[in-house]
Amino acid sequence: MAESQAPFTTTVLEVSRLTPSLIRIVFGGPAVADYPGLGVGDECLTMEFPDPAGGAEGRWRNYTVRRHAPGRLTVDFVVHQGGAAASWAQHARTGDEVRMVRPRSWYAPPAGTTSRLLAADLAGLPALARLLEGMSADELRATTVVVEVLDRLDAEALPDVGGVRVELVVGSGNGRRPSRLAERLEPFVPDVRGGYVWLSAEAGECRAVRKSLRAVHGYPSEQAHTVGYWRFDSEAWAARFEPLAEEMLGHYHRALEQGFGETVAGERYDAALEAAGL
C-alpha cells in the first residue's frame, strides 16, 4: 500500500449513467493537473462527502480511480439508497466540489505469478476493470474473473479484452440479497504454486474468502489480497465498532510496530474484529 497525505480539492466536470447500477463522474481542477497517480489498477482515493443527515462533519469514503488522464480523474459510483457517497453521486452536478486525499493501492502479484483469480462485486468492479486494462495478452489468458452484479447490463462496465475467462454472477449480493461470490469463485482458485488472488467486495465476503484461501488452499498473505470495500448494514456496524475502535486499531498498529507489512496487519485487525463479533 502506498499513500500520500496531502488533501486537494476537485471539481465535477461530467456526470453520466454508465450502467443500471453505476454512475460515472469525472473530476478536474488545478490540483488534478498535478496529481501523479500510483499507476496501479486498484488505486483509490479517500473522498469527503456531505453528511446526508445534515451534520457539520463530512463523511470520508474510499473510491477507485477508474481512469487517470491529464487533468481528469474518473470515478464510478454504485447507485443505492442511503450512504453519504451514493446520495451525493445521485445528485452531483457540474461544478460541485469534493476534497480528496491519500491515494492507496493493494494489487501486487509476486514475481513468478503464473495464474490469477480476480473477483469483485459492484463496488470492486471499477478497480477490476482497470486491472484488466493494464494486463498483457499473456496475463489475460492466465486470468479468471468472477463478478457479482445486480443487473446483467452492469457487466458492460468491464473492458472488452480478449483471452480472459469471465464468470458472471447476476442478481445476488451487493446489499440487496445474500452474496454468492465466495462460493462461485471457489472452483477457480488457482494452485498456490504460482497463483495469485485479488478480491474486492463486501467485508464479510472478503473475510470468508480469505479464511478459505489460508486454511483450504494454503495461500500466504503475499499471494492473496482481499480488500473489504464496504460493509453490509454499515451504520449499525459503526455503532458497535465505535466503543471498541481504539482497542481494535491497536491490533493493526502493534503488528506494524512488530515489523509486519500492512497486509498482515490488516488481517490481524480483521481477526480482532471477528473475535469481537464485528
N, C-alpha and C positions, 0 to 999 in steps of 0.2 A: 504494500500500500504506500502510495506517495501522496504528499499533501503540501499545500501552501496556505498560510493563514490570512492572507490579505483579502478582505472583502471588497467587492466592487459592485457598482450599480449598472443594471442593464435596462434597455427599453424594448418593449414589444414592437417588432416590425411587421409580423404577419401572423395570422391565426387561420387555421383551416381544419376541416374534419378529415382525418386520414382514413379511418375505418369506423365501423359502428361503435367501437369501444375506445378509440384513441383520437385525441385532439393534438395537432402539431402546432407548436408555437416557435417562431424564430425571433431570437433576441439580438439586439445590436447595441451600439453606443460606443463612445470613445474607449471605455475600458475593455470592451470586447475586441477592439482592434489590436490591443496589446496582449490579449490572452494567449499564452503559449500552448496550452493543452498538454496532455500527458502522452498522447499518441497510442493509448491502449483502448481497445474496443469497449470495455465496460467502464470507462471513465465517467465519473459522476460529479455533480456539484451539489452542495447544500444550499438550498434556496429559501428565502424568507417570504412567507405569505401572510396576509392579514388574518387575524383570528376570526373565524366565521361567527363566533359568539359575541364579537364586538369588543373583546378585551384589548388593552393597550399594547400588550406584548405580541410580537409576531410569532408565527409558528415556522420552525425550520424543518425542511424535508429534503431528502436526497433524491436527485433525479439524474438519469443518464444523459450525457451529451450525445444525442443521436448522430449529429453531424457537426463538424467544426470546419468552417471555411473562413477566409479573411473577413473580419468584421461581422461574422454571423455565427450564432450558436443555436442549434436546433434541438428542441426538447419535445418528446412525445408524452402526453399525459393520459392516464387511464380515466375514462369517464365513469363516475359512480356517485352515489348520493353521500353527502357528508364529507368531512375531511377538509382541511384548510386548502390544500393544493388543488384538489379536484374542484372544489367550489370556486376557487379563483379562476382556474383554467376555463371553466364553462362560461365565464362572464368576461374573459380577458378581451381587451380592445387595443388597437394600435395606439402606442404612446404610453401605455401603462408601464410602471417601473417595478423592478424586482431586484433585490440585493442577492448576491451570490458569494459563496466563499468555499474554500477548501476542496479543490479537485482531488479525487482519490480513484484508485482502481484496485482490482483483485486478480484479474485473469493473468495467470503466469504459468504456462505449461513448462515443466522442467526440460532441460536439454535431454534429447533422446526420446521424447514423446513420439509415439508412432500412431496412436489412435485416440480420438477424443469423443466424449459424450457431452453435449451442451444441451441444457434443459432450462425452461423458463415458463412462467405464467405471463399474463398480460403485462405486469409491472416490469418483468425482466426482458420482455420482447424487444424493446429498442436496443438494449445492450447486445442481445443475441444477434440482432440484425447487423449491427456494426461489426461485431466479431467476425461474422461470416464474410462481410465485405473485405476484411483485411487478410483473409486466408489465401494461400496459394492453391493452385489446382490440385496438387498432391495432398495437401492438408484437407481440402474439402472432400476428397474421395475417401479419406480415412476418418470422416466425422459423421456422427449420427446426432440428429437434433430431435428433441421431444418438446413440443409446445402445447400448453393448455390454454385455450381461448374460449370465450363465451359464444362467439359467432364465427362461422367458417370464414367469413369475409375478413376477419381480423388477421388471418394468416397472410393477407396481401401486404401486410407491413414487412414481411420478410423479403429480402432482396432476391432477385432472380439469379441464383448462382447454380452452376451445374456440378454434379458429382456427389453432392451431399444427400444423405438419406434423411427425410423428414417424417416423423411420426406425429400426427396431429390429433390432439385430444380436445374434443369440442363439447361445450355445454356444461362443463363442471368447473369447480374451484372458483378462484377469483372473487371470493367473498359472497358468491351467490348460492353455491351448492358445495357439498363436500368435494374435496380435491381428489383426483385420481392420478396426479402427477407422479407421486412416489412409486406406485405400483406399475404404472405404464413405462417408466424409464428403466425399471429393474432388469428386464431381459437384455437391455442394450449396454449395460455396464461393461466396458472393455476389460480385458485381462490386465491385472495390475502391472504386469511387466510391459512397460511402455504406454500404459493407459493414463488418461487424464480426464477428470470430470469437473465441469463447471455448472453450477445451478444457481439461478437467481429466481426467488419466488417467495411465497409466504413463509414466515419464520418457522412455524411449526412443521411445514413440509420439508424445509431445509434441514431441520433437526432430525427428522425421521430418516431422510436420505443419508445424511452424514453418519448416523449411527450404523446404518446398514453397510455403508462403504467401509467403515472401520472394522466392524465385527464380522461381517459375512465375506467381504471381498478383500480385506487386508490392505486397504488403501492408507498410506501415510498422509499426513496433513499437506505436504507439499504437492501431492498429486490430485488433490480434490479441494476445490473452493466452493463452498455452499454459502451463499450470501442471502440472508433474510432481508428482502426489500420492503416488506410491510408485515403487519400483524393483524390477524383476524380479531375483530372487536377491540381495536386498539385503545379506545378511550377507557374501557373497563380495565384492560391490561395495565395502562398507565397509572390508574388509580391504585392498583395493587402494588405496582412497582415503586411508586414514589417513596413510601416509608422505608423501603429496603435499598434504595438507589445507592447510597454510599457503600453499604456492605457488598452489594453485587459488583459494582465497579471496582471495588478493591481487589477482587479476584483477577480482573483484567490487568490492573496496574502492577500487581505483585508478579504476575507472570512476565511482564515486560522487564521489571527490575531484576528478575532471575535470569534474564538473558534469552528468553524465548521470543520468537517472532510474533507478529501481530495475528497471524492465522491461529497459532496455538493459544495465544492469549484470548482471542475471541472465542475459541472453543471452550476454554476453561470458564469464561464468563457465562457462556450459554449453559454449560453443565450446572453452574451455580443457580442460574435462573430455573432450570428444570427441577433441581432439588428443592427449590423454594416454591414450587408449584406455579411457576411462571413460564 
